[in-house]
Amino acid sequence: MPKVIVVGAGWFGLIAAKTYLQINPTHTLLLLESSTTIGGTWSQDRVYDGLVTHNAVGALEVSDTPLEGAPTAEGYIRGEDVANYLVQFAEKYNLLSRIVFEAAVDSIERDVDTKQWILKLARKSEGEDEVRCEKLIMATGLTSMPFTPTDIEIMDPKMTMFHSAELKKWQEILQIDKQEVERVTIYGGGKSAFDAAYMCVAAGKKVDWIIRESGQSVSSMFSAKALGKTSPLMASKRLFNALSPCIYDSETMTSRFLHGTSLGRWIVRTYWKTLNSIIMKKHGMYTSENGRKLVPELGEMGGFWSGSTPTGVISQPDFLTHLHAPNSLITIHRTSITSIKGTTIHLANGTSLTSNAHIWCTGWIRDTTPLARNNPELALQAGIPMPKENSPKHWETLESAAEDRIKSLFPLLSTPPPYKPIQRSNTPYRLYRLLAPPAMADVGDYTLVFVGMTHTPATGMIAELQALWATAYLDGRIPLEGMKEKMEKEVAEVNVWMKRRYLNLGEKCANLTFEFMPYLDTLVGDLGLNRRRKGRVREWFGTYSPRDYRGIISEWVRKSEKADRQSFKGN
């Protein structure tokens, strides 16, 4: 029986496994992966030709293992380089031999006597259908289960239909020399829809891009470049992070001034209004009918808020040329699909479209987990989503108090642009530091942790620091016993802040698009390590990257060994 099992061999799972073994080299560890390859979203099975990430060179890697590859002309990392990097990473740290492939976890329960975790597997090949472990790292992430609408009538379709997660599988039929596919319909307004639309028009296909009427269904897309540098580098500056209200640094003097005073809020509003105006003009969004239909209806500070989809970057420089061309191959329809029959897509506005292929760019189911599926008591202990009617009443009190505090700390979040809130039947994940279940930590049960349950552009840094925090937690080095009240208060405030800050996207999942530096500081602070990795002026104006945290695992090991020696002397 392995001591530790990691569920999921994507970015977060691999780094969690590497970090845990680096600190605990004598422990046994097993990774379970439902696919045939590692990498999750960035696996070689899912990364299609031409995919470009929204990450600048140096941002999507581990601090001690640089990612090598030829960036795009705009300075962005290519998808194929990320997929290859993760394979090389797994080889370098001897993780491949620890992975069981095609081992989907069907259910997870707990032995009431031994306290071991019991994982039931649905395997496609021969092997054990049950494994046990002492400690469990859930690394299934937010993009494991594709979502397709259930309210659209589909009758005898005579077209190829697939989710954007399968673009690699179906890319061949979209190639320029494949004449059997001339027209493609795309449904959705997030990053994957922008990528799918670009892939199709670049291959000479006519695209009918369908986006629901609500303006919150379109991603706020930033320019590839800002001040001569790749745009995501701006988000990694402390100064930029400070211009967004964040619960993780609400007590700092900077936050109190910028978000708690009238002058500070004027500065913040002016900044975001100006940035939004510059982006709209630079993208020429009001120069074509297509452009006007891609403007999120989120007011003058559109780039600040998020609707139902994450913020993105237009990392393909000629996308806008295709979009605005007088004879553009793209036609955008702001309506919804009512039915699909044969080769015809029927829209709510009465239009009918002929299609040879249809791509669902409709996102992911984010609140599903194999953990405690039929065990409400264990689900409550684990902090996972559950039907709201089963949630303990004290959470209503905590969330009500959190609403008042968030509005008081950040008055700007009290007045969002008009939007239609989604109605969810389940509670959100309730995890301390977005990682650990408070009910278990409160009684010293440090055997379960979640990583990668946060949408963020700072995947490299957050994955590494979450992995280190998670390892320290599983090792019992972050004492949280008897702190349930404090932890639950923070969980409620963080979840309320997410919904206030990111509207419907924050309702769907945790999100740290513009505020990840204060979160990273919080994790590093919990470990008692140095949060300020640059110093002086560069601390505020320099760009943070994973390389700024190089050596942090060694720092933690030395600190732990010193604490152990002192404890031994004391005894």
C-alpha positions as CSV (number, residue, x, y, z in Angstrom):
1,M,0.0,0.0,0.0
2,P,1.4,3.4,-1.0
3,K,1.7,6.0,1.7
4,V,0.4,8.7,-0.6
5,I,-1.8,8.7,-3.7
6,V,-2.1,11.6,-6.1
7,V,-5.3,11.6,-8.2
8,G,-4.4,13.2,-11.5
9,A,-1.2,13.5,-13.4
10,G,-1.7,17.0,-14.8
11,W,0.4,20.0,-14.1
12,F,-0.6,20.2,-10.4
13,G,-0.5,16.5,-9.8
14,L,3.0,16.1,-11.2
15,I,4.4,19.0,-9.3
16,A,2.7,17.9,-6.1
17,A,4.2,14.4,-6.5
18,K,7.7,15.8,-7.3
19,T,7.6,18.1,-4.3
20,Y,6.3,15.5,-1.8
21,L,9.0,13.0,-2.8
22,Q,11.8,15.7,-2.8
23,I,10.9,16.3,0.9
24,N,10.0,12.7,1.8
25,P,12.3,10.6,-0.5
26,T,11.7,7.3,1.5
27,H,7.9,7.5,1.2
28,T,6.0,5.4,-1.3
29,L,3.8,7.4,-3.7
30,L,1.4,6.5,-6.6
31,L,-0.2,8.7,-9.2
32,L,-3.5,7.7,-10.8
33,E,-4.3,9.1,-14.2
34,S,-7.5,8.4,-16.2
35,S,-5.9,9.2,-19.5
36,T,-3.2,7.4,-21.5
37,T,-0.8,10.3,-21.2
38,I,0.3,12.8,-18.5
39,G,-0.4,16.6,-18.5
40,G,-4.1,16.9,-18.2
41,T,-5.1,20.0,-20.2
42,W,-1.5,20.1,-21.5
43,S,-1.2,16.5,-22.4
44,Q,0.1,15.4,-25.8
45,D,-3.4,13.9,-26.4
46,R,-5.1,17.3,-26.0
47,V,-2.6,19.9,-27.3
48,Y,-3.3,20.4,-31.0
49,D,-1.0,21.8,-33.7
50,G,-0.8,25.6,-33.4
51,L,-2.1,26.0,-29.9
52,V,-0.6,29.0,-28.1
53,T,-0.7,29.4,-24.4
54,H,-1.6,32.7,-22.7
55,N,1.7,32.5,-20.8
56,A,4.9,34.4,-21.5
57,V,8.2,32.7,-21.6
58,G,9.5,31.9,-18.1
59,A,6.0,31.9,-16.5
60,L,4.9,28.3,-17.1
61,E,7.6,26.2,-15.5
62,V,8.9,24.9,-12.2
63,S,11.6,27.1,-10.5
64,D,14.4,24.5,-10.8
65,T,13.4,23.2,-14.2
66,P,13.3,25.8,-17.0
67,L,11.0,25.2,-20.0
68,E,12.9,25.2,-23.2
69,G,11.3,25.9,-26.6
70,A,10.9,28.5,-29.3
71,P,8.3,31.1,-28.3
72,T,6.0,32.8,-30.8
73,A,6.9,36.1,-32.3
74,E,4.8,37.8,-29.5
75,G,6.8,36.0,-26.8
76,Y,4.2,33.3,-25.9
77,I,4.8,29.7,-25.0
78,R,3.6,27.1,-27.6
79,G,1.3,24.4,-26.4
80,E,3.5,21.6,-27.8
81,D,6.4,22.9,-25.7
82,V,4.3,22.7,-22.5
83,A,3.3,19.1,-23.3
84,N,6.9,18.0,-24.0
85,Y,8.1,19.8,-20.9
86,L,5.7,17.9,-18.6
87,V,6.9,14.6,-20.1
88,Q,10.6,15.6,-19.6
89,F,9.7,16.8,-16.1
90,A,8.2,13.5,-15.2
91,E,11.2,11.6,-16.6
92,K,13.7,13.9,-14.8
93,Y,12.0,13.2,-11.4
94,N,11.3,9.5,-12.0
95,L,7.6,9.9,-11.8
96,L,6.5,7.9,-14.9
97,S,7.1,4.6,-13.1
98,R,4.8,5.7,-10.3
99,I,1.9,6.5,-12.6
100,V,-1.0,4.1,-13.3
101,F,-2.6,5.1,-16.6
102,E,-6.2,4.5,-17.7
103,A,-7.1,4.3,-14.0
104,A,-10.1,6.5,-13.6
105,V,-11.2,6.9,-9.9
106,D,-14.8,5.9,-9.7
107,S,-15.3,6.6,-6.0
108,I,-13.3,7.4,-2.8
109,E,-14.4,6.4,0.7
110,R,-12.6,6.0,4.0
111,D,-12.2,3.0,6.2
112,V,-13.7,4.0,9.5
113,D,-11.4,1.7,11.5
114,T,-7.9,2.2,9.8
115,K,-8.6,5.7,8.5
116,Q,-7.1,4.6,5.2
117,W,-8.5,6.1,2.0
118,I,-10.1,3.6,-0.3
119,L,-10.1,4.4,-4.0
120,K,-12.3,2.3,-6.4
121,L,-11.0,2.3,-9.9
122,A,-12.7,1.9,-13.3
123,R,-9.8,0.5,-15.3
124,K,-9.7,-0.1,-19.0
125,S,-6.9,-2.7,-18.7
126,E,-6.1,-5.5,-16.3
127,G,-5.0,-4.5,-12.8
128,E,-6.3,-3.8,-9.3
129,D,-9.7,-2.2,-9.1
130,E,-9.1,-0.9,-5.5
131,V,-6.2,0.8,-3.9
132,R,-5.6,2.2,-0.5
133,C,-3.4,4.9,1.0
134,E,-2.7,6.9,4.2
135,K,-2.7,10.3,2.6
136,L,-4.5,11.6,-0.4
137,I,-3.7,14.5,-2.8
138,M,-6.6,15.4,-5.1
139,A,-5.2,17.0,-8.3
140,T,-8.1,16.5,-10.7
141,G,-8.2,20.3,-11.4
142,L,-11.0,22.3,-13.0
143,T,-10.8,21.0,-16.6
144,S,-11.3,17.2,-16.2
145,M,-15.0,16.9,-17.1
146,P,-16.3,18.7,-20.3
147,F,-19.6,20.4,-20.0
148,T,-22.1,20.3,-22.9
149,P,-25.6,21.9,-22.6
150,T,-28.4,19.7,-21.7
151,D,-31.3,22.0,-22.8
152,I,-30.7,21.7,-26.5
153,E,-32.7,19.2,-28.5
154,I,-30.4,17.0,-30.7
155,M,-32.1,14.8,-33.3
156,D,-30.2,12.6,-35.8
157,P,-27.2,14.9,-36.2
158,K,-25.5,14.6,-39.6
159,M,-22.4,16.5,-38.6
160,T,-19.3,15.9,-36.5
161,M,-19.8,17.2,-33.0
162,F,-17.2,17.4,-30.3
163,H,-16.1,19.4,-27.3
164,S,-13.1,21.8,-27.5
165,A,-11.2,19.4,-25.3
166,E,-11.1,17.1,-28.4
167,L,-9.7,19.6,-30.9
168,K,-6.5,17.5,-31.2
169,K,-8.5,14.4,-32.0
170,W,-10.6,16.1,-34.7
171,Q,-8.1,18.6,-36.0
172,E,-7.5,16.6,-39.2
173,I,-11.0,17.2,-40.5
174,L,-10.6,20.9,-40.1
175,Q,-7.4,21.1,-42.2
176,I,-7.4,23.3,-45.3
177,D,-7.3,20.3,-47.7
178,K,-10.4,18.7,-46.1
179,Q,-13.2,19.9,-48.4
180,E,-15.9,17.8,-46.8
181,V,-15.9,20.3,-43.9
182,E,-16.6,23.8,-45.3
183,R,-18.7,25.3,-42.5
184,V,-18.1,25.0,-38.8
185,T,-20.4,26.2,-35.9
186,I,-18.9,27.1,-32.6
187,Y,-20.9,27.6,-29.4
188,G,-19.4,29.6,-26.5
189,G,-17.5,32.8,-25.8
190,G,-14.5,31.7,-23.7
191,K,-10.8,31.3,-24.6
192,S,-11.4,27.9,-26.2
193,A,-13.9,29.5,-28.6
194,F,-11.4,32.2,-29.7
195,D,-8.8,29.4,-30.2
196,A,-11.2,27.2,-32.2
197,A,-12.4,30.1,-34.3
198,Y,-8.9,31.0,-35.2
199,M,-8.0,27.4,-36.0
200,C,-10.9,27.1,-38.4
201,V,-10.5,30.4,-40.3
202,A,-6.8,29.9,-40.6
203,A,-7.7,26.7,-42.5
204,G,-10.1,28.6,-44.7
205,K,-13.3,27.3,-43.1
206,K,-16.4,29.5,-42.8
207,V,-17.3,29.9,-39.1
208,D,-20.7,30.6,-37.5
209,W,-19.7,31.6,-34.0
210,I,-22.7,31.4,-31.7
211,I,-22.6,33.2,-28.3
212,R,-25.5,33.5,-25.9
213,E,-27.2,36.9,-25.7
214,S,-25.8,37.8,-22.3
215,G,-22.7,39.9,-22.5
216,Q,-21.2,38.0,-19.7
217,S,-20.8,35.0,-22.0
218,V,-17.8,36.6,-23.8
219,S,-14.3,36.6,-22.3
220,S,-12.6,39.9,-21.6
221,M,-9.6,39.5,-23.9
222,F,-6.4,41.4,-23.4
223,S,-3.9,42.4,-26.0
224,A,-0.9,40.2,-26.7
225,K,1.4,43.1,-25.9
226,A,1.4,45.9,-23.3
227,L,4.1,48.5,-23.0
228,G,6.1,46.4,-25.4
229,K,6.0,43.3,-23.4
230,T,3.7,40.2,-23.3
231,S,0.6,41.3,-21.4
232,P,0.6,38.5,-18.8
233,L,3.9,39.8,-17.4
234,M,1.9,42.8,-16.1
235,A,-0.2,40.6,-14.0
236,S,2.9,39.3,-12.2
237,K,3.9,42.7,-10.8
238,R,2.9,43.5,-7.3
239,L,1.8,47.0,-8.3
240,F,-0.7,45.5,-10.8
241,N,-2.0,43.1,-8.1
242,A,-2.4,46.0,-5.7
243,L,-4.9,47.6,-8.1
244,S,-7.3,44.8,-7.6
245,P,-9.2,44.4,-4.3
246,C,-8.0,41.1,-2.7
247,I,-9.0,39.4,0.6
248,Y,-5.5,38.0,1.0
249,D,-3.9,41.4,1.6
250,S,-6.9,43.4,2.8
251,E,-5.1,44.5,6.0
252,T,-2.1,46.1,4.3
253,M,-1.7,49.9,4.2
254,T,-1.7,49.8,0.4
255,S,-5.0,47.9,0.2
256,R,-6.6,50.2,2.8
257,F,-5.7,53.2,0.8
258,L,-6.5,52.0,-2.7
259,H,-9.7,50.2,-1.8
260,G,-10.8,51.7,1.4
261,T,-10.6,55.5,0.6
262,S,-12.4,57.6,-2.0
263,L,-9.2,58.8,-3.5
264,G,-7.8,55.3,-3.7
265,R,-11.0,54.0,-5.4
266,W,-10.8,56.9,-7.9
267,I,-7.3,55.8,-8.8
268,V,-8.4,52.2,-9.2
269,R,-11.5,53.0,-11.3
270,T,-9.5,55.5,-13.5
271,Y,-6.8,52.9,-14.1
272,W,-9.3,50.1,-15.1
273,K,-11.4,52.4,-17.3
274,T,-8.4,53.7,-19.1
275,L,-7.0,50.2,-19.6
276,N,-10.4,48.9,-20.9
277,S,-10.7,51.9,-23.3
278,I,-7.1,51.3,-24.6
279,I,-7.8,47.6,-25.2
280,M,-11.1,48.2,-27.0
281,K,-9.5,50.8,-29.3
282,K,-6.4,48.7,-29.9
283,H,-8.5,45.7,-30.8
284,G,-10.8,47.8,-33.0
285,M,-13.8,46.3,-31.4
286,Y,-16.2,49.0,-32.6
287,T,-14.9,49.0,-36.2
288,S,-16.8,45.9,-37.4
289,E,-20.1,44.1,-36.7
290,N,-18.1,41.1,-35.5
291,G,-16.1,43.2,-33.1
292,R,-19.1,44.9,-31.6
293,K,-20.6,41.5,-30.9
294,L,-17.5,40.5,-28.9
295,V,-17.6,43.4,-26.5
296,P,-18.4,42.1,-23.0
297,E,-21.3,44.0,-21.5
298,L,-19.5,44.7,-18.3
299,G,-19.4,48.5,-18.3
300,E,-16.5,50.9,-18.5
301,M,-14.4,48.6,-16.3
302,G,-15.0,45.6,-18.5
303,G,-11.5,44.2,-18.1
304,F,-11.8,44.4,-14.3
305,W,-14.8,42.1,-14.0
306,S,-15.4,38.7,-15.3
307,G,-18.8,37.3,-16.5
308,S,-19.2,33.6,-16.9
309,T,-15.8,32.9,-18.6
310,P,-12.2,33.5,-17.6
311,T,-10.2,36.5,-18.9
312,G,-7.9,35.7,-21.7
313,V,-5.3,37.1,-24.1
314,I,-5.4,37.3,-27.9
315,S,-2.1,35.6,-28.4
316,Q,-2.6,34.9,-32.2
317,P,-1.6,38.3,-33.7
318,D,-3.6,37.9,-36.9
319,F,-6.9,36.8,-35.2
320,L,-8.2,40.4,-35.2
321,T,-7.4,40.7,-38.9
322,H,-9.6,37.7,-39.6
323,L,-12.3,39.0,-37.3
324,H,-12.6,42.5,-38.8
325,A,-12.1,41.7,-42.5
326,P,-14.9,43.0,-44.7
327,N,-15.3,39.5,-46.2
328,S,-14.5,37.8,-42.9
329,L,-15.0,34.0,-42.8
330,I,-16.4,34.5,-39.2
331,T,-20.0,35.4,-38.6
332,I,-20.9,36.0,-35.0
333,H,-24.5,35.3,-33.8
334,R,-25.5,36.7,-30.4
335,T,-28.3,34.2,-29.6
336,S,-28.6,30.6,-28.3
337,I,-29.1,27.2,-29.9
338,T,-32.5,25.7,-29.5
339,S,-32.0,22.5,-31.5
340,I,-29.7,20.5,-33.8
341,K,-31.3,18.4,-36.5
342,G,-29.5,16.7,-39.3
343,T,-27.0,19.2,-40.7
344,T,-29.0,22.2,-39.4
345,I,-28.4,24.3,-36.2
346,H,-31.6,26.2,-35.2
347,L,-31.1,29.4,-33.2
348,A,-33.4,31.2,-30.8
349,N,-33.7,34.2,-33.1
350,G,-35.2,32.1,-35.9
351,T,-32.0,31.7,-37.9
352,S,-31.1,28.3,-39.3
353,L,-27.4,27.4,-40.1
354,T,-26.0,24.6,-42.1
355,S,-22.9,23.0,-40.5
356,N,-20.5,20.2,-41.3
357,A,-18.9,20.3,-37.9
358,H,-19.9,21.6,-34.5
359,I,-17.6,22.5,-31.6
360,W,-18.9,22.8,-28.1
361,C,-16.7,25.5,-26.4
362,T,-19.0,25.4,-23.3
363,G,-16.5,24.9,-20.5
364,W,-16.3,22.4,-17.7
365,I,-18.2,20.8,-14.9
366,R,-16.2,22.2,-11.9
367,D,-18.0,20.9,-8.8
368,T,-17.8,17.2,-9.4
369,T,-15.5,14.8,-7.5
370,P,-15.3,11.0,-6.9
371,L,-14.7,11.7,-3.2
372,A,-17.6,10.8,-0.9
373,R,-20.2,10.6,-3.6
374,N,-22.7,8.7,-1.5
375,N,-21.4,9.7,2.0
376,P,-22.8,13.1,3.0
377,E,-21.0,13.0,6.4
378,L,-17.6,12.4,4.7
379,A,-18.4,15.1,2.1
380,L,-19.0,17.6,4.9
381,Q,-15.7,16.7,6.5
382,A,-13.8,17.0,3.2
383,G,-15.2,20.4,2.3
384,I,-16.4,19.4,-1.1
385,P,-19.5,20.7,-3.0
386,M,-22.8,19.3,-1.8
387,P,-26.5,20.2,-2.3
388,K,-27.2,23.5,-0.6
389,E,-30.1,22.0,1.4
390,N,-27.6,19.6,3.0
391,S,-25.2,22.4,4.1
392,P,-25.0,23.1,7.8
393,K,-27.0,26.3,8.8
394,H,-24.0,27.9,10.4
395,W,-22.5,28.5,7.0
396,E,-25.3,30.8,6.1
397,T,-24.4,32.9,9.2
398,L,-20.7,32.9,8.2
399,E,-21.4,33.9,4.6
400,S,-23.8,36.7,5.7
401,A,-21.1,38.1,8.0
402,A,-18.6,37.7,5.2
403,E,-20.8,39.6,2.8
404,D,-20.9,42.6,5.2
405,R,-17.1,42.5,5.7
406,I,-16.3,42.3,2.0
407,K,-18.6,45.2,1.2
408,S,-17.0,47.2,4.0
409,L,-13.4,46.4,2.9
410,F,-14.0,46.8,-0.8
411,P,-16.9,49.2,-1.6
412,L,-16.1,48.9,-5.3
413,L,-17.3,45.3,-5.2
414,S,-20.7,46.4,-3.8
415,T,-21.6,48.0,-7.2
416,P,-20.9,45.5,-10.0
417,P,-22.2,46.1,-13.5
418,P,-25.7,44.8,-14.3
419,Y,-25.5,41.0,-14.8
420,K,-27.7,37.9,-14.4
421,P,-26.4,35.8,-11.5
422,I,-26.3,32.1,-12.2
423,Q,-28.2,29.9,-9.8
424,R,-26.2,26.9,-8.4
425,S,-27.7,24.0,-6.6
426,N,-24.4,23.0,-4.9
427,T,-22.2,24.7,-2.3
428,P,-18.7,25.8,-3.4
429,Y,-15.5,24.0,-2.3
430,R,-14.8,25.0,1.3
431,L,-11.1,24.7,1.7
432,Y,-8.7,26.6,3.9
433,R,-6.1,28.4,1.8
434,L,-8.0,26.8,-1.2
435,L,-6.2,23.6,-0.2
436,A,-7.3,21.9,3.1
437,P,-10.7,20.9,4.6
438,P,-11.2,22.9,7.9
439,A,-13.2,20.1,9.7
440,M,-10.4,17.6,9.2
441,A,-7.5,20.0,10.0
442,D,-9.3,21.1,13.2
443,V,-8.9,17.6,14.7
444,G,-5.3,17.1,13.4
445,D,-6.4,14.8,10.5
446,Y,-3.8,16.0,8.0
447,T,-4.5,13.3,5.4
448,L,-6.4,15.0,2.6
449,V,-5.5,18.0,0.5
450,F,-6.6,19.5,-2.8
451,V,-4.3,21.2,-5.3
452,G,-5.2,23.0,-8.6
453,M,-8.7,24.0,-7.7
454,T,-8.1,27.6,-8.7
455,H,-8.3,29.3,-12.1
456,T,-5.3,31.4,-12.6
457,P,-2.8,32.6,-15.2
458,A,0.0,32.0,-12.7
459,T,-0.1,28.2,-13.0
460,G,3.6,27.7,-12.6
461,M,4.0,29.6,-9.3
462,I,0.8,28.6,-7.7
463,A,1.3,24.9,-8.6
464,E,4.8,24.9,-7.0
465,L,3.8,26.8,-3.8
466,Q,0.6,24.9,-3.4
467,A,2.6,21.7,-3.6
468,L,5.0,22.8,-1.0
469,W,2.2,24.0,1.3
470,A,0.3,20.7,0.8
471,T,3.4,18.6,1.6
472,A,4.1,20.6,4.8
473,Y,0.4,20.2,5.7
474,L,0.4,16.4,5.1
475,D,3.6,16.2,7.1
476,G,1.8,17.8,10.0
477,R,4.1,20.9,9.9
478,I,1.3,23.5,9.6
479,P,-0.6,23.1,12.9
480,L,-4.2,24.0,12.6
481,E,-5.8,21.9,15.4
482,G,-8.5,23.7,17.3
483,M,-8.7,26.5,14.7
484,K,-11.9,25.6,13.0
485,E,-13.7,28.8,13.7
486,K,-10.8,30.9,12.2
487,M,-10.5,28.6,9.2
488,E,-14.2,28.6,8.4
489,K,-14.4,32.4,8.8
490,E,-11.6,32.7,6.2
491,V,-13.2,30.2,3.9
492,A,-16.5,32.0,3.9
493,E,-14.8,35.4,3.3
494,V,-12.7,34.0,0.4
495,N,-15.7,32.4,-1.3
496,V,-17.8,35.5,-0.9
497,W,-15.0,37.6,-2.2
498,M,-14.6,35.4,-5.2
499,K,-18.3,35.8,-6.1
500,R,-18.1,39.6,-5.6
501,R,-14.9,40.0,-7.5
502,Y,-15.5,37.7,-10.4
503,L,-19.3,37.5,-10.5
504,N,-20.5,34.3,-12.2
505,L,-17.0,33.0,-12.8
506,G,-16.4,33.4,-9.0
507,E,-19.6,31.5,-8.4
508,K,-18.4,28.6,-10.5
509,C,-14.9,28.2,-9.0
510,A,-12.1,29.9,-7.2
511,N,-10.3,32.5,-9.3
512,L,-7.1,34.4,-9.0
513,T,-6.5,36.2,-12.2
514,F,-5.3,39.6,-11.0
515,E,-4.5,38.9,-7.3
516,F,-2.3,35.8,-7.2
517,M,0.7,37.5,-5.6
518,P,-1.1,38.2,-2.2
519,Y,-2.2,34.5,-2.3
520,L,1.3,33.3,-2.9
521,D,2.6,35.6,-0.1
522,T,0.0,34.0,2.2
523,L,1.2,30.4,1.4
524,V,4.9,31.3,1.8
525,G,4.1,33.2,5.0
526,D,2.4,30.1,6.5
527,L,5.6,28.3,5.9
528,G,7.6,31.0,7.7
529,L,9.7,31.7,4.6
530,N,10.7,34.9,2.9
531,R,7.8,36.3,0.9
532,R,9.7,39.1,-0.7
533,R,11.9,37.5,-3.3
534,K,13.2,40.6,-5.2
535,G,13.7,43.5,-2.8
536,R,13.6,47.3,-3.1
537,V,12.1,48.9,-6.1
538,R,12.0,45.6,-8.1
539,E,9.7,44.2,-5.4
540,W,6.9,46.4,-6.7
541,F,7.8,47.0,-10.3
542,G,9.6,43.8,-11.2
543,T,7.9,40.8,-12.8
544,Y,7.6,37.7,-10.6
545,S,8.1,34.3,-12.2
546,P,8.7,30.8,-10.9
547,R,12.4,31.4,-11.0
548,D,12.0,33.9,-8.1
549,Y,11.2,30.9,-5.9
550,R,14.2,28.9,-6.9
551,G,15.6,27.1,-3.9
552,I,12.4,27.5,-1.8
553,I,12.1,23.8,-1.2
554,S,15.6,23.6,0.2
555,E,14.8,26.6,2.4
556,W,11.8,24.7,3.8
557,V,13.8,21.5,4.3
558,R,16.5,23.4,6.2
559,K,13.9,25.2,8.3
560,S,12.2,21.9,9.2
561,E,15.4,20.2,10.1
562,K,16.4,23.1,12.3
563,A,13.0,22.9,14.0
564,D,13.4,19.1,14.5
565,R,16.9,19.6,16.1
566,Q,15.5,22.2,18.5
567,S,12.6,20.0,19.4
568,F,14.9,17.0,20.0
569,K,17.1,19.2,22.3
570,G,14.1,20.4,24.2
571,N,13.1,16.8,24.9
